Amino acid sequence: MKAIVATDQAAEAAGITLMDRPEPSPAINDVVVEVQASGFVPAEWEWPSTWVDRSGHDRVLAIIGHEFAGVVTALGYGTTGLSLGQRVFGITDWHRDGTLAEHTAVEARNLAPLPGNVDFTVGASLPISGLTAWQGLLQHGRLRAGQTVLAHGAAGAVGSVVTQLAREFGAHVIGTGRAADRQAALDFGANEFLDLDHDDLDDIGGVDLVFDVIGGDVQRRSARIVRPGGTLVSVVGPAEARPTDGLAIDFVVESVPGQLAEIVERVRDGRLRTHIGTVATLDDAIPALNPAQRRKGKTVIRVRP
C-alpha cells in the first residue's frame, strides 16, 4: 500500500517520503480501516513518538498522521462494537503506524461511528482539533457559563473549535491571532479580537481561562491576566508561566469516542464548523505537509478519490 513515512528526524517535514509499505494486520481488539482521508498536525515532527517506540528504540519508516476517517475492512480477534463496512473516525495510537496510508490498524476503542451525512474530509479534520478543544475547555479548564475565555489562534484548526465551543457553553470569547485572522476569528464566533503583533494583552484586563496554542512570550504575558481562581490551559508542553492565583495545566489529547460523538453531532446540526485550510491527495501530499509558507486551518489528505 502507499504511505507517507518519516525517514529523517533532523530534516523534520523535509524528511518524509511516499513509498510502498506492507498492509497492516489487525491485532487483538483492533480493526483495519481503509483510510478515506487523514488530518495532519505539523507539530508531529516534535513528538518523541514519531521517532521512538515505547521502549525507547528508534522507529524505522514510521507512517505519520494520527487522525482519520474511513471504512472498517477487517476485525481483529475479540473486537466488538464495530462491524465490517462501518464508517468510522478517530485517532490512532501515537506509537503505532499512522493514517497517511491506504490502510491503518487501530484499537476499536479509539473509534467512533461517522454519520453518513458527514463527509470523510470533514470527519478526518475533527478528531485532534475537536477533542483538544473539548478536553481543554470542559475537562481541564472547567469552563462555566459567564466566564471570559482568551482563545489564542482563534482562526486556526484548534482555536476555531475552542471559540465555537466556548461560545456555545456561554463564555465571552476574546480571540487572538494576526491581523489577517481577524475576520475569520469573528466569523467563528469570537466576541472580540486581539492582534498579537500590535495590540497589548494587558489591555484586556482579566480573563478566567486562557487556551494557549502558542507558548513562549505569549504564554507568559497571558498568565499575568488570568483572574484569581482561573486557569491557563496549554497544549504546547508544560507551561512556562503560571497565573499568580490560578492553575496552569498542560495535557495531551486522548481519544474518547463519546466526546467524538458529541463533536460530530454538532457538525451535523450546524453548531460547529471545522476549519479546513488545505486538501491534497496522497500522491501530492508531500508539498502540502511541508509548505513553503504559513497555511491556515487544518491540512487534510484525501487518501481515496
C-alpha positions in Angstrom: 0.0 0.0 0.0 1.1 3.6 -0.4 2.0 5.5 2.7 3.8 8.7 3.9 6.8 7.7 6.1 9.2 9.7 8.2 12.8 9.0 7.3 15.0 11.8 8.7 14.3 13.4 12.1 16.8 16.2 11.6 15.1 17.2 8.3 11.6 17.3 10.0 8.9 17.8 7.3 11.5 17.7 4.6 12.4 14.1 5.7 9.2 12.4 4.6 8.7 10.1 1.6 5.8 8.5 -0.2 6.5 4.8 -0.6 5.0 1.3 -0.6 4.6 -0.3 2.9 3.0 -3.7 3.9 -0.7 -3.6 4.7 -1.4 -3.9 8.4 -3.0 -6.9 10.1 -5.4 -6.4 13.0 -4.1 -7.4 16.4 -6.4 -8.4 19.3 -9.2 -5.8 19.7 -8.1 -4.0 16.6 -9.8 -3.1 13.3 -8.2 -2.4 10.0 -9.6 0.7 8.3 -9.5 1.6 4.7 -8.5 5.3 5.1 -10.5 7.8 3.1 -9.0 10.9 4.5 -6.4 11.8 7.1 -5.8 15.0 9.0 -2.3 16.2 9.9 -0.8 18.2 12.8 2.5 19.9 11.9 3.8 19.6 15.4 4.1 15.8 14.9 7.8 16.3 14.0 8.4 17.4 17.6 6.6 14.4 19.2 9.0 11.7 20.5 6.5 9.0 19.5 7.2 9.8 15.8 10.8 8.7 16.2 11.0 6.2 19.1 8.7 3.4 20.4 7.5 3.0 24.0 10.8 1.1 24.7 12.9 3.9 23.5 14.0 2.1 20.3 14.2 4.0 17.1 11.2 3.7 14.8 12.1 3.0 11.2 10.0 4.2 8.3 7.1 5.1 10.7 3.9 6.0 8.9 2.9 9.5 10.0 -0.6 11.1 10.7 -2.9 10.1 13.5 -6.4 11.4 12.8 -8.6 10.0 10.1 -11.9 8.9 8.7 -12.6 5.7 6.8 -14.3 2.3 6.5 -13.7 -0.8 8.6 -12.3 -3.7 6.4 -11.1 -6.2 8.9 -11.7 -7.1 12.6 -9.2 -8.5 15.0 -9.8 -11.3 17.4 -12.1 -10.2 20.2 -13.1 -6.9 18.6 -16.6 -5.8 19.5 -18.8 -2.7 18.9 -17.8 -2.2 15.2 -18.7 -4.0 12.0 -17.3 -4.6 8.6 -18.2 -1.8 6.2 -18.8 0.7 9.0 -17.9 4.4 8.6 -15.6 5.5 11.5 -13.3 8.3 12.5 -10.9 8.8 15.4 -7.2 8.9 16.5 -4.6 6.1 16.2 -2.1 5.3 19.0 0.8 7.7 18.9 3.4 5.0 18.8 1.9 2.9 16.1 1.9 3.4 12.3 -0.5 6.2 11.4 -3.1 7.3 9.0 -1.4 8.8 6.0 -1.7 5.5 4.3 -4.3 3.5 2.3 -4.9 1.3 5.4 -4.3 1.6 9.1 -4.7 -0.7 12.1 -6.2 0.9 15.2 -7.7 -0.3 18.5 -11.5 -0.3 18.2 -11.9 1.5 21.5 -10.4 4.6 19.8 -13.0 5.0 17.1 -16.5 6.5 16.8 -19.1 6.0 14.1 -19.0 8.6 11.4 -22.6 9.5 10.3 -23.3 9.0 6.7 -24.1 12.7 6.1 -20.7 13.9 7.3 -18.0 13.9 4.5 -14.8 11.9 5.1 -12.8 15.0 4.7 -14.7 16.8 7.4 -14.5 13.7 9.6 -10.8 13.5 9.3 -10.4 17.1 10.3 -12.2 16.7 13.6 -10.6 14.2 16.0 -7.4 16.0 17.2 -8.7 19.6 16.9 -12.1 18.8 18.3 -11.0 16.6 21.2 -8.2 19.1 22.1 -10.7 21.9 22.3 -13.3 19.8 24.1 -11.0 18.4 26.7 -9.1 21.7 27.2 -12.2 23.7 27.8 -14.5 21.3 29.6 -12.3 18.8 31.4 -9.1 20.8 32.2 -10.4 24.3 32.0 -13.7 23.6 33.8 -15.4 26.2 31.7 -18.6 27.7 33.1 -21.2 30.0 31.6 -20.4 33.6 32.0 -16.7 33.3 32.1 -14.2 35.1 29.8 -12.0 32.9 27.6 -8.8 34.1 25.8 -8.5 31.8 22.8 -5.2 32.0 21.1 -5.0 31.2 17.4 -8.8 31.7 17.2 -8.8 31.3 13.4 -6.7 28.1 13.4 -7.7 24.4 13.4 -7.9 24.1 17.2 -8.6 27.7 18.1 -11.6 27.9 15.8 -13.2 24.9 17.6 -12.3 26.4 21.0 -14.0 29.6 20.0 -17.2 27.9 18.9 -17.5 25.5 21.9 -16.7 28.3 24.4 -19.5 30.4 22.9 -21.9 27.5 22.9 -21.3 26.9 26.6 -21.9 30.5 27.5 -18.5 32.2 27.5 -17.4 35.6 26.3 -14.5 34.8 23.9 -11.6 37.0 23.1 -9.8 35.5 20.0 -6.2 36.3 19.1 -4.1 36.0 16.0 -2.5 38.1 13.3 -4.3 41.0 11.8 -5.2 38.9 8.7 -7.0 36.4 11.0 -9.4 39.0 12.5 -12.5 38.4 10.3 -12.1 34.6 10.4 -11.9 34.6 14.2 -15.0 36.8 14.4 -16.8 34.6 11.9 -16.1 31.6 14.1 -17.8 33.4 17.0 -15.2 35.4 18.8 -16.8 38.4 20.6 -13.6 40.4 20.3 -10.3 40.1 18.5 -6.8 41.0 19.6 -3.9 41.3 17.1 -0.9 39.8 18.9 1.5 41.8 16.7 0.1 45.2 17.5 -2.3 45.0 20.5 -1.4 44.7 24.2 -2.7 41.7 26.1 -2.6 43.7 29.3 -5.3 45.9 27.9 -7.8 43.0 28.2 -8.0 43.5 32.0 -8.5 39.9 33.1 -9.8 36.5 31.9 -11.0 33.3 33.6 -9.4 30.9 31.1 -6.6 31.1 28.6 -6.4 28.4 25.9 -2.8 28.5 24.7 -1.6 27.0 21.5 1.5 29.2 21.1 3.6 29.2 24.2 6.7 31.3 24.8 6.3 35.0 25.5 2.6 35.0 24.5 2.0 32.4 27.2 4.0 34.4 29.8 2.0 37.5 29.1 -1.2 35.6 29.1 -0.6 34.1 32.6 -0.4 37.6 34.0 -4.0 38.4 33.1 -5.6 35.2 34.5 -8.0 36.2 37.2 -7.8 34.6 40.7 -9.0 31.1 40.6 -8.7 31.0 36.8 -6.8 28.5 34.6 -4.2 28.6 31.8 -4.5 25.5 29.6 -1.6 24.7 27.4 -1.3 22.3 24.5 2.3 23.1 23.7 4.0 21.3 26.6 4.5 22.2 30.3 3.5 25.8 31.0 6.5 28.1 31.3 4.4 30.6 33.3 1.7 30.2 35.9 -1.1 32.5 37.0 -0.3 34.2 40.3 -3.5 32.8 41.9 -4.7 30.2 39.5 -3.8 26.9 37.8 -1.6 26.1 34.8 -2.4 22.8 33.1 -0.8 21.1 30.1 -2.3 18.0 28.6 -2.0 15.6 25.7 -5.3 14.9 23.9 -6.9 11.5 24.4 -9.2 9.5 22.2 -12.6 9.4 23.8 -15.3 8.1 21.4 -18.2 9.5 23.5 -16.7 13.0 23.1 -16.1 12.4 19.3 -19.8 11.6 19.1 -20.7 14.8 20.8 -18.5 16.8 18.5 -19.7 15.2 15.2 -23.3 15.7 16.3 -22.6 19.4 16.5 -21.2 19.3 13.0 -24.3 17.5 11.8 -26.7 20.1 13.2 -24.6 23.1 12.3 -23.5 24.2 15.7 -19.8 23.5 14.8 -17.8 24.2 11.7 -14.3 22.7 11.2 -11.7 24.9 9.6 -10.1 23.0 6.7 -7.4 25.0 5.0 -5.6 22.7 2.6 -6.8 19.5 0.9 -4.5 17.4 -1.2 -4.3 13.8 -2.5 -1.9 11.2 -1.1 0.2 11.3 -4.3 0.5 15.1 -3.8 0.8 15.1 -0.1 4.5 15.9 0.4 4.3 19.7 -0.6 1.1 20.0 1.5 2.8 18.6 4.6 5.9 20.6 4.0 4.6 24.0 2.9 6.8 26.9 1.8 4.5 29.4 3.6 2.1 29.5 6.5 -1.1 27.5 6.0 -4.4 28.5 7.5 -6.6 25.8 9.0 -6.3 22.0 9.1 -4.4 20.2 6.4 -6.4 17.1 5.2 -5.1 14.5 2.8 -7.7 12.7 0.7 -6.3 9.1 0.5 -9.1 7.8 -1.7 -10.7 9.8 -4.5 
